[in-house]
Amino acid sequence: MAPEAPPSAPRTVIRLKGVRKAFGEKVVLDDLDLEVRKSEILVILGGSGAGKSLTLKVMCGLVRPDAGSVTVFKQDLLSLDERDLRHLRRKFGYVFQSGALINWLSAEENVALPLQENDLCPPEEVEGRVRESLAMVGLPEAGPLFPDQLSGGMRKRVALARGLAQQPLAILYDEPTTGLDPVSTATIDRVIKGTRDRTGLTSVVISHDLDSTFRIADRIAMLYEGRILACAPPEEFKALDLEPVRRFLQAVPDEG
C-alpha cells in the first residue's frame, strides 16, 4: 500500500516582505513581514496608531510602501501600472470601520453601487446579486431601507453585503465591530465566520476586540513598533511569552 500523502501546505495569497512606510519623519511600518493564507481568517491586533489600517491599504494597493515587496494573488503589486492596479483592487472587498454607506441611497442601492460603477456584472444581474448578498448577511428584507432606518449592526452587515456582492477573492475588514453592543458584535462575528465557511473567502480583520478576535480567528498577528511581533493560532497566541502580547491581552498600558 502506498504511503499516505502529507497534507498540502496552506497556500499564501498575500505576502508583505520588508515593507516600510513613513510619513515625514514618522515611520509607521518598519521592515514588516506578513503572509495571509488562502481561505483563512487572519486577525491583526495592535494598539492605536500601530499601523493596522495602513497595513490593509498596502495589501490592496491603496498605499504604496517606501520599501519592500507586496505580492497579491501571485502578482507583484508594486510593478503594476494604474490600470492593472485598479483591476487587481477589484479582487478585494473592503469593509470600512464606519460602514461608509451613502445616506440617501437605500441598502440595496448601496450594495449595487460598486457593481454599477465598475461594471462588475451585466446590468440584468445586479438585482439578483444584491438580493443574494443581503441574504448572505441575514438581511433579506432590508433592501428598501435607508441607513438611518438601520441599527449600527445592520449598517455594518449591509457594508459587508456590498463587499460580498463584488465576489472578491479576499475581503478586508477595518474594525468591523467598533461601536457595536455585544449582541451586534456577536452577530457580525457569525456573519464573518459563516461567510468564510460557506465561500472559502480569504479574510483579514483589523480588530481591538479580544473576545471577537478569539471567536473568529484562524491566526492572530500582533503589530508592534511597525513590525509583526508574532503570528499564531489563537491558543498558541495566548500562550506566547512576549511582554507586549501579554500586556495587550491583559489590557495593561505601556509604561512611559
N, C-alpha and C positions, 0 to 999 in steps of 0.2 A: 504494500500500500504506500502510495506517495505521501511524503510528509505534508502536513497541513501548511498552507501558505501563511506567512505572517500577515497581520492586518496592515493595510496600507497606511502610510503616514498621512496625517491631515495636510491638505493642500493649502499653501499660503496664497491668498488672493490680493492682499495689500501688504506692502513691505516698505517701511521707512528706515533708512540706514544713514546714520551720521547726520541727521537733519539738524540744522542750526537756523534760527530765525531771531533777529534782533530788530528793535525799533529804536533808532538812535543808539544811545549807549546802553539801553536796557536789553539784555539777552534773555529771551523768554524760553526758547528751545535751544539746547546745547548738546550736540552730539547724541541726539535721540535715536534709539533703535526700537522698532516695534513691528511685530508681524500679526496680521489678522488672518485667521484660518477660515476656509470655506464653511459656511452654514453655522458658524459658532456665534454666540452672543458674548462679545468682549466688552467688559465694563472698565472704563478708565476713571480712577479716583484721583483726587488731588485737592489741595487747598485752593482758596480763591486766588485768582491771578497766576495759577501754576502753568497755564497754557493748554488746558484741556480743550476748550473750544477752538483754539488756534490749531491744535493737532488735527481736529476734524477737517478744518478748512484746508490744511496742507494735503490731507488724504485725497480730497476730491478736487484739488486744483484751484480752489478759490484764492489761496495764498501760495505764492512761490517762495520756497525757502532760500536762504542766502547760501547754503551749502548742503551737501548730502544728496541722497537719491531717493526717489519715490517711485515705486513700481506698483501699478494697479492693473489687475487682470492681464498680466504679462506685458503691459505697455510701460515704457519709460515715460512717466508723466512730464518730466521736465524737458523732454525733447520734442513735445508736441507743439504745433502751431495753434493759434487761437481757434481755428475751425475744428481741428481734431480734438482739442481740449473741450470744446463745447459738446462735441459728440460723446466724449468719454464721461462728462458730467451727467449725461442722461442715464448712465448706468447706476447712478446713485439716487436714492430718495433721501431727503433731509427734513427732519422734524425739529423745528426751532423751539427754543425754550418758551417763547411766548405763544407758540402755535401759529402766529403770523397769518391768521385768517383775515380776509378783507371784509369789513363790517357790512358793506352794502351789497354783498353777494350772499346768496343762500348757501347752505352747506354743500348741496350738490353742485352749485356753480363754482364754489371754491375748489372742490375736488376736480372739476372738469377743466379749470383754467389752464394748468400746465399742459394738459393733453392738447388743448386747442392752440395755445400759443406756440408750442414747439412741434406741432404736427406729429404727435407721437402715435396716433392711430387714426384710421379713417373716420370722418365725421359721424357716420352712421353707427359706429361702435362706441362712441363716447358715452352715451347714456347707459348702456349695459355695463361698461367698465366702471363707471361711477357707482352704479347701484351695487355691483358686486363688491367694490371696495368698502362701501359703507356697511354692507352686511358683514364683511370680514372683521370689522372692528365693533360689531354688535350694535350698530345704529341704522338698521334698515329703514326706519321710518323718519329719520332726521333730515332727509334731503331738502324739504321745503323750508326748514327752519333757518333763521339768521343767527349769526354768532351771539347776539345779545339775548337770544332766547335759549341758549345752551349753557349748561353748567361748565365750570372750568375743566372738569374731566372729560366732558363731551367734546369741548373745543379741541382738547389735545387729541382725542380719538379721530375727530374729523381731519385734523392736520396729518395724522398717521394715514388715514384713508387716502388723502391727497398724495402722499408719498408712495403708497402701495399701488395706486391707480396707474402710475408710470411704469409699473412692472420692472423695478430696478433689480440689479444683481446684488446690491448692498444698500442698507439703509443706515443713516447716521442720526442718532438721537442726541440732541443737546439738552440735557437735564429735563427729560420729559415729564417728571413728576413734581417739579418745583411749584410750590404754592398750592398743592392739592391736599385735601384731607386724606387720612389713612385709607378710607374705603375707596376713594377715587384712585389713589396711588396703587392699591392692590389690583384694581380693575385694569389700569394701564399696564401693570406688570404682566397680568394674564394675557392681555392682548399682544404684548411684545413677544412673550414666550410662545403663545399659541400660534402667532403668525409665523415665527421661525419653524415651529414644529410641523406646520402644515405645508409650508412652501420651501423650506431649506434656505431661506434668505439669510445672508450674512449680515450681522447686526453689530454696530459699535455704539455703545451707550456711554455718554458722559453723565456722571451722577455724583451727588454728595450724600445720597440717602443710603445708609448702610443696610437697612432692612430690605429695601428694594434690590440693592446690589446682590445680596446673598440669595434672594429668591430667583433671580433670573440669570445670573452669570454662569457661563461655562468656564471663563477665565477672568481674572481681575488683574489689571495693570495699575501700578501706583506711579503717578507722575510727580517727581520731586526734584526741585532745583534744575529744571529743564531737561531731565532725563527720566527714562523708565527705570525706577529703582528696583522693581520686582514685578513679575507677571506669573501667576499661578492659578490653578483651580481654587475654588472658594475655601475648601477645608485646608489646603496647603497654605493658602494666603493667610488665613487666620493664625496659623502656627509659625509664621516667619519670625525669626529672631532679629528683626531690624527695628531700630528705635523709631524712625519716622512712621513705619507701619503701625507699630504698637501705639504710638501717640495718636495717630489718626483713628484707629479702631476704638480707642478709649476716649476720643474727643478731648484730648489734652492739648492746649495751645503750645506752640513753640515758645521757648524762652527767648528773651531778648527784645 
